[in-house]
Amino acid sequence: MSKLLNLYPVKDSNNVFGLRKLYDICKIQIRSLESLNVTSGMYGHLLLPILLKLLPEDLVLDFNRKQLEKKEGSTFDVMELLQFLKAEIECRESAHLLGEEKSSYS
């Protein structure tokens, strides 16, 4: 849990490498907690605001918007944040690769 609390923020949503590193570390640490029978329900409400502060403002806004559209009146979940973050990172990685292919053809 202390590794999750000591992560460095990624303030630029174009920093795909930083976002990927942040996601991977979060996923590893959460799996470690699960192996110790510590479920996300036990720490999720405390960890979610901490993780949101580590993300760029535009990603936090998108996450909040999608959560409000999906489940009005319900609470957010750490696992939902990780799923959202994974999808965003994969989209940005794909776009980055496409951008590199375009520039190599020019």
C-alpha positions as CSV (number, residue, x, y, z in Angstrom):
1,M,0.0,0.0,0.0
2,S,2.9,2.4,0.7
3,K,4.1,2.0,-2.9
4,L,0.7,3.1,-4.1
5,L,0.8,6.1,-1.8
6,N,4.3,7.2,-3.0
7,L,3.7,7.2,-6.7
8,Y,4.8,10.2,-8.8
9,P,2.0,12.1,-10.6
10,V,1.8,12.2,-14.4
11,K,0.5,15.7,-15.3
12,D,0.7,15.5,-19.1
13,S,-1.8,13.2,-20.8
14,N,0.5,12.9,-23.8
15,N,3.1,11.3,-21.6
16,V,2.1,7.8,-22.7
17,F,5.2,6.2,-21.1
18,G,4.5,7.8,-17.8
19,L,0.9,6.8,-17.8
20,R,1.8,3.2,-18.7
21,K,4.3,3.1,-15.9
22,L,1.8,4.4,-13.4
23,Y,-0.8,1.9,-14.5
24,D,1.5,-1.0,-14.4
25,I,2.7,-0.2,-10.9
26,C,-0.8,0.3,-9.7
27,K,-1.9,-3.0,-11.2
28,I,1.1,-4.9,-9.7
29,Q,0.5,-3.4,-6.2
30,I,-3.2,-4.1,-6.3
31,R,-2.6,-7.7,-7.4
32,S,-0.1,-8.0,-4.5
33,L,-2.8,-6.8,-2.1
34,E,-5.3,-9.3,-3.5
35,S,-2.8,-12.1,-3.0
36,L,-2.8,-11.1,0.7
37,N,-6.7,-11.3,0.6
38,V,-7.0,-7.6,0.8
39,T,-9.8,-6.7,-1.6
40,S,-10.4,-3.4,-3.4
41,G,-13.5,-2.9,-1.3
42,M,-11.3,-2.6,1.8
43,Y,-9.1,0.2,0.5
44,G,-10.8,1.5,-2.7
45,H,-12.6,4.5,-1.1
46,L,-9.3,5.7,0.3
47,L,-7.1,5.0,-2.7
48,L,-9.4,6.3,-5.5
49,P,-8.9,10.1,-4.7
50,I,-5.2,9.5,-4.3
51,L,-4.9,7.9,-7.7
52,L,-7.1,10.6,-9.3
53,K,-4.6,13.2,-8.0
54,L,-1.8,11.4,-9.8
55,L,-3.5,11.7,-13.2
56,P,-3.7,14.6,-15.7
57,E,-6.7,16.8,-15.2
58,D,-8.2,16.0,-18.6
59,L,-8.2,12.3,-17.9
60,V,-9.8,12.8,-14.5
61,L,-12.5,14.9,-16.1
62,D,-13.2,12.2,-18.7
63,F,-13.3,9.5,-16.1
64,N,-15.7,11.4,-13.9
65,R,-17.9,12.2,-16.9
66,K,-18.1,8.5,-18.0
67,Q,-18.8,7.4,-14.5
68,L,-21.7,9.9,-14.1
69,E,-23.2,8.9,-17.5
70,K,-22.9,5.2,-16.6
71,K,-24.2,5.1,-13.0
72,E,-25.9,8.2,-11.8
73,G,-25.7,8.4,-8.0
74,S,-23.3,5.5,-7.4
75,T,-19.8,5.6,-6.1
76,F,-16.7,5.2,-8.1
77,D,-14.5,2.1,-7.9
78,V,-10.7,1.7,-8.1
79,M,-11.0,-1.2,-10.6
80,E,-13.2,0.9,-12.9
81,L,-10.5,3.6,-12.8
82,L,-7.9,1.1,-13.8
83,Q,-10.1,-0.2,-16.6
84,F,-10.6,3.3,-17.9
85,L,-6.9,4.1,-17.6
86,K,-5.9,0.9,-19.4
87,A,-8.3,1.7,-22.3
88,E,-7.0,5.3,-22.5
89,I,-3.4,4.2,-22.5
90,E,-4.0,1.6,-25.2
91,C,-5.8,4.2,-27.4
92,R,-2.9,6.6,-27.0
93,E,-0.3,4.0,-27.7
94,S,-2.1,3.0,-30.9
95,A,-2.4,6.6,-31.9
96,H,1.3,7.1,-31.2
97,L,2.3,4.1,-33.3
98,L,0.1,5.3,-36.2
99,G,1.7,8.7,-35.9
100,E,5.2,7.1,-36.2
101,E,4.1,5.1,-39.3
102,K,2.7,8.3,-41.0
103,S,6.0,10.1,-40.4
104,S,8.1,7.2,-41.7
105,Y,6.1,7.3,-45.0
106,S,6.6,11.0,-45.5
